[in-house]
Amino acid sequence: MTQEEIEEFKTVIARTIMQNATNMTEEQIKNIIDLVSKENKNLPLGFSNMLYEQILLMKYKN
């Protein structure tokens, strides 16, 4: 990913996911990501792990 793509990725997460993830446990977040990954086989390999890590970084940074 380019630096611009990374920044856009972070912006979309902050705008769409963090409102809910802030009040969820790590296990709840992981379970939702795993469920979505299983239902969307076209996601790139490693995307769910990258998303989970980014959510946790944002969650505990604030």
Residue frames as a rotation matrix with the C-alpha (Angstrom) as fourth column:
MET 1
0.579 0.816 0.000 0.00
0.816 -0.579 0.000 0.00
0.000 0.000 -1.000 0.00
THR 2
-0.231 -0.597 0.768 1.13
0.489 -0.754 -0.439 3.51
0.841 0.274 0.466 -0.70
GLN 3
-0.910 -0.150 -0.388 1.26
0.413 -0.423 -0.807 6.08
-0.043 -0.894 0.446 2.08
GLU 4
-0.713 0.701 -0.008 -1.86
-0.677 -0.686 0.268 7.73
0.182 0.196 0.964 0.67
GLU 5
-0.056 0.691 -0.721 -3.73
-0.226 0.694 0.683 4.41
0.972 0.201 0.118 0.70
ILE 6
-0.512 -0.208 -0.833 -2.66
0.697 0.466 -0.545 3.78
0.501 -0.860 -0.094 4.28
GLU 7
-0.983 0.139 -0.120 -3.92
-0.046 -0.816 -0.576 7.19
-0.178 -0.561 0.809 5.38
GLU 8
-0.404 0.883 -0.237 -7.22
-0.763 -0.182 0.621 6.65
0.505 0.432 0.747 3.55
PHE 9
-0.184 0.248 -0.951 -7.54
0.256 0.946 0.198 3.21
0.949 -0.207 -0.238 5.20
LYS 10
-0.778 -0.189 -0.599 -7.07
0.621 -0.080 -0.780 4.77
0.099 -0.979 0.180 8.63
THR 11
-0.879 0.476 -0.018 -9.54
-0.474 -0.878 -0.069 7.56
-0.049 -0.052 0.997 7.87
VAL 12
-0.191 0.838 -0.512 -12.23
-0.515 0.358 0.779 5.11
0.835 0.412 0.364 6.78
ILE 13
-0.327 0.020 -0.945 -11.70
0.620 0.759 -0.199 2.99
0.713 -0.650 -0.261 9.90
ALA 14
-0.938 -0.083 -0.337 -11.93
0.320 -0.580 -0.749 6.04
-0.133 -0.810 0.571 12.15
ARG 15
-0.728 0.673 -0.132 -15.05
-0.682 -0.691 0.239 7.29
0.070 0.264 0.962 10.40
THR 16
-0.010 0.802 -0.597 -16.94
-0.699 0.421 0.577 4.00
0.715 0.423 0.557 10.10
ILE 17
0.148 0.010 -0.989 -15.74
0.263 0.964 0.049 1.44
0.953 -0.267 0.141 12.64
MET 18
-0.737 -0.659 -0.154 -14.26
0.288 -0.100 -0.952 3.15
0.612 -0.746 0.263 15.67
GLN 19
-0.360 0.687 0.631 -17.58
-0.783 -0.590 0.196 4.55
0.507 -0.424 0.750 16.91
ASN 20
0.724 0.666 -0.179 -18.64
-0.506 0.690 0.518 0.99
0.468 -0.284 0.837 17.68
ALA 21
0.331 -0.669 -0.665 -15.30
0.350 0.742 -0.572 -0.66
0.877 -0.043 0.479 18.34
THR 22
-0.435 -0.506 0.745 -14.50
-0.431 -0.610 -0.665 1.75
0.791 -0.610 0.047 21.16
ASN 23
-0.031 0.542 0.840 -17.14
-0.999 0.003 -0.038 0.08
-0.023 -0.840 0.542 23.33
MET 24
0.840 0.304 -0.450 -16.35
-0.378 0.922 -0.082 -3.51
0.390 0.239 0.889 22.32
THR 25
0.539 -0.687 0.487 -13.93
-0.286 0.395 0.873 -6.03
-0.792 -0.610 0.016 23.76
GLU 26
-0.383 -0.770 -0.510 -11.00
-0.830 0.046 0.555 -7.29
-0.405 0.636 -0.657 21.71
GLU 27
-0.788 0.125 0.602 -12.72
0.181 0.983 0.033 -10.66
-0.588 0.136 -0.798 21.41
GLN 28
0.282 0.959 -0.013 -15.92
0.360 -0.119 -0.925 -9.09
-0.889 0.256 -0.379 20.07
ILE 29
0.352 -0.251 -0.902 -13.96
-0.728 -0.680 -0.095 -7.11
-0.589 0.689 -0.422 17.49
LYS 30
-0.706 -0.708 -0.029 -12.02
-0.598 0.573 0.560 -10.19
-0.380 0.413 -0.828 16.40
ASN 31
-0.484 0.596 0.640 -15.20
0.397 0.802 -0.447 -12.28
-0.780 0.038 -0.625 16.13
ILE 32
0.573 0.718 -0.395 -16.89
-0.001 -0.481 -0.877 -9.73
-0.820 0.503 -0.274 13.88
ILE 33
0.064 -0.640 -0.766 -13.83
-0.918 -0.339 0.206 -9.41
-0.392 0.690 -0.609 11.65
ASP 34
-0.829 -0.376 0.415 -13.56
-0.250 0.912 0.326 -13.21
-0.501 0.167 -0.849 11.40
LEU 35
-0.044 0.912 0.408 -17.25
0.441 0.384 -0.811 -13.51
-0.897 0.144 -0.419 10.48
VAL 36
0.656 0.267 -0.706 -16.99
-0.394 -0.677 -0.622 -10.85
-0.644 0.686 -0.338 7.79
SER 37
-0.320 -0.870 -0.375 -13.80
-0.862 0.103 0.496 -12.44
-0.393 0.482 -0.783 6.41
LYS 38
-0.712 0.101 0.695 -15.49
0.133 0.991 -0.007 -15.83
-0.689 0.088 -0.719 6.12
GLU 39
0.317 0.936 0.151 -18.43
0.459 -0.012 -0.888 -14.28
-0.830 0.351 -0.433 4.27
ASN 40
0.881 -0.079 -0.467 -16.19
-0.390 -0.680 -0.621 -12.31
-0.268 0.729 -0.630 1.89
LYS 41
0.591 -0.645 0.485 -13.69
0.527 0.764 0.373 -14.70
-0.610 0.035 0.791 0.35
ASN 42
0.596 -0.335 0.730 -12.51
0.663 -0.308 -0.683 -12.02
0.453 0.890 0.038 -2.09
LEU 43
0.942 -0.317 0.112 -10.74
-0.325 -0.777 0.540 -10.02
-0.084 -0.545 -0.834 0.64
PRO 44
0.314 -0.905 -0.289 -6.95
-0.505 0.098 -0.857 -10.01
0.804 0.415 -0.426 0.28
LEU 45
0.428 -0.285 -0.858 -4.95
0.627 0.777 0.055 -12.45
0.651 -0.561 0.511 2.37
GLY 46
-0.508 -0.676 -0.534 -4.01
0.839 -0.248 -0.484 -10.82
0.195 -0.694 0.693 5.66
PHE 47
-0.415 0.398 0.819 -6.59
0.024 -0.895 0.446 -8.04
0.910 0.204 0.361 5.40
SER 48
0.638 0.753 -0.161 -8.48
0.164 0.071 0.984 -9.12
0.752 -0.654 -0.078 8.50
ASN 49
0.286 -0.625 -0.726 -5.32
0.958 0.192 0.212 -9.18
0.007 -0.757 0.654 10.60
MET 50
-0.713 -0.550 0.434 -4.29
0.589 -0.806 -0.054 -5.76
0.380 0.217 0.899 9.33
LEU 51
-0.056 0.801 0.596 -7.76
-0.068 -0.599 0.798 -4.38
0.996 0.004 0.088 10.10
TYR 52
0.722 0.323 -0.612 -7.79
0.507 0.355 0.786 -5.90
0.471 -0.877 0.092 13.59
GLU 53
-0.147 -0.881 -0.450 -4.35
0.989 -0.138 -0.052 -4.49
-0.016 -0.453 0.891 14.41
GLN 54
-0.721 -0.107 0.685 -5.29
0.297 -0.940 0.166 -1.04
0.626 0.323 0.710 13.16
ILE 55
0.342 0.914 0.217 -8.52
0.031 -0.241 0.970 -1.02
0.939 -0.325 -0.111 15.18
LEU 56
0.606 -0.160 -0.779 -6.66
0.780 0.313 0.542 -1.97
0.157 -0.936 0.314 18.35
LEU 57
-0.539 -0.842 0.039 -4.04
0.830 -0.538 -0.148 0.71
0.145 -0.047 0.988 17.75
MET 58
-0.503 0.428 0.751 -6.75
-0.013 -0.872 0.489 3.33
0.864 0.236 0.444 17.33
LYS 59
0.526 0.792 -0.308 -8.79
0.257 0.198 0.946 2.01
0.811 -0.577 -0.099 20.26
TYR 60
0.565 -0.346 -0.749 -5.97
0.823 0.185 0.536 2.19
-0.047 -0.920 0.389 22.78
LYS 61
-0.507 -0.723 0.468 -4.34
0.747 -0.640 -0.179 5.32
0.430 0.259 0.865 21.43
ASN 62
-0.163 0.553 0.817 -7.27
-0.082 -0.833 0.547 7.45
0.983 0.022 0.181 22.57
